[in-house]
Amino acid sequence: MCIGAAQVTLTDAQGQIIPVRITDNKDKTFRVEFEAQVAGVYSANVTFAGVATPQSPYKINVEAAVDLSQVQVRGLPQSKTSTFQTTHRVDVITSRLSWS
């Protein structure tokens, strides 16, 4: 018998509400899923049966999935200006990345 439901309000660093999916696993646990669009610190306010859990809000640090320092860009002109109708070649090298 379930005496309540889990509720989660997730916000990003700017206070914008992020949609979450909550699934009752029917075994006295709940799964909460969300998709972060940008890296940063998110805040999850968790309640059960309308009462905040003892350590809520929880901080969630979302980091980039790849180490962008391992991406190399070659071929960009040193100045930010270019001439009209000029073709530039730019290489983005990702061979040093390890995907997680």
Contacts in CASP RR format, 6 or more apart in sequence:
PFRMAT RR
TARGET T0000
AUTHOR 0000-0000-0000
METHOD contacts of the structure
MODEL  1
MCIGAAQVTLTDAQGQIIPVRITDNKDKTFRVEFEAQVAGVYSANVTFAG
VATPQSPYKINVEAAVDLSQVQVRGLPQSKTSTFQTTHRVDVITSRLSWS
2 24 0 8 1.000
2 28 0 8 1.000
3 49 0 8 1.000
4 48 0 8 1.000
4 49 0 8 1.000
4 50 0 8 1.000
5 24 0 8 1.000
5 48 0 8 1.000
5 49 0 8 1.000
6 22 0 8 1.000
6 24 0 8 1.000
6 30 0 8 1.000
6 32 0 8 1.000
6 46 0 8 1.000
6 47 0 8 1.000
6 48 0 8 1.000
7 22 0 8 1.000
7 46 0 8 1.000
7 47 0 8 1.000
7 48 0 8 1.000
7 50 0 8 1.000
8 20 0 8 1.000
8 22 0 8 1.000
8 32 0 8 1.000
8 44 0 8 1.000
8 45 0 8 1.000
8 46 0 8 1.000
8 47 0 8 1.000
9 17 0 8 1.000
9 20 0 8 1.000
9 44 0 8 1.000
9 45 0 8 1.000
10 17 0 8 1.000
10 18 0 8 1.000
10 19 0 8 1.000
10 20 0 8 1.000
10 34 0 8 1.000
10 42 0 8 1.000
10 43 0 8 1.000
10 44 0 8 1.000
10 45 0 8 1.000
10 60 0 8 1.000
11 17 0 8 1.000
11 18 0 8 1.000
11 42 0 8 1.000
11 43 0 8 1.000
11 45 0 8 1.000
12 18 0 8 1.000
12 36 0 8 1.000
12 38 0 8 1.000
12 40 0 8 1.000
12 42 0 8 1.000
13 40 0 8 1.000
13 41 0 8 1.000
13 42 0 8 1.000
15 43 0 8 1.000
18 34 0 8 1.000
18 36 0 8 1.000
18 42 0 8 1.000
19 34 0 8 1.000
20 32 0 8 1.000
20 33 0 8 1.000
20 34 0 8 1.000
21 32 0 8 1.000
21 33 0 8 1.000
21 34 0 8 1.000
22 30 0 8 1.000
22 31 0 8 1.000
22 32 0 8 1.000
23 30 0 8 1.000
23 31 0 8 1.000
23 32 0 8 1.000
23 33 0 8 1.000
24 30 0 8 1.000
25 31 0 8 1.000
32 44 0 8 1.000
34 42 0 8 1.000
36 42 0 8 1.000
36 62 0 8 1.000
38 62 0 8 1.000
39 62 0 8 1.000
39 63 0 8 1.000
39 64 0 8 1.000
40 61 0 8 1.000
40 62 0 8 1.000
40 63 0 8 1.000
41 59 0 8 1.000
41 60 0 8 1.000
41 61 0 8 1.000
41 62 0 8 1.000
42 59 0 8 1.000
42 60 0 8 1.000
42 61 0 8 1.000
42 62 0 8 1.000
43 57 0 8 1.000
43 58 0 8 1.000
43 59 0 8 1.000
43 60 0 8 1.000
44 56 0 8 1.000
44 57 0 8 1.000
44 58 0 8 1.000
44 59 0 8 1.000
44 60 0 8 1.000
45 52 0 8 1.000
45 56 0 8 1.000
45 57 0 8 1.000
46 52 0 8 1.000
46 53 0 8 1.000
46 56 0 8 1.000
46 57 0 8 1.000
46 58 0 8 1.000
47 53 0 8 1.000
47 56 0 8 1.000
65 99 0 8 1.000
65 100 0 8 1.000
66 97 0 8 1.000
66 98 0 8 1.000
66 99 0 8 1.000
66 100 0 8 1.000
67 97 0 8 1.000
67 98 0 8 1.000
70 94 0 8 1.000
70 96 0 8 1.000
70 97 0 8 1.000
70 98 0 8 1.000
71 92 0 8 1.000
71 93 0 8 1.000
71 94 0 8 1.000
71 96 0 8 1.000
71 97 0 8 1.000
72 91 0 8 1.000
72 92 0 8 1.000
72 93 0 8 1.000
72 96 0 8 1.000
73 90 0 8 1.000
73 91 0 8 1.000
73 92 0 8 1.000
73 93 0 8 1.000
74 90 0 8 1.000
74 91 0 8 1.000
74 93 0 8 1.000
75 88 0 8 1.000
75 89 0 8 1.000
75 90 0 8 1.000
75 91 0 8 1.000
76 88 0 8 1.000
76 90 0 8 1.000
77 88 0 8 1.000
82 88 0 8 1.000
END
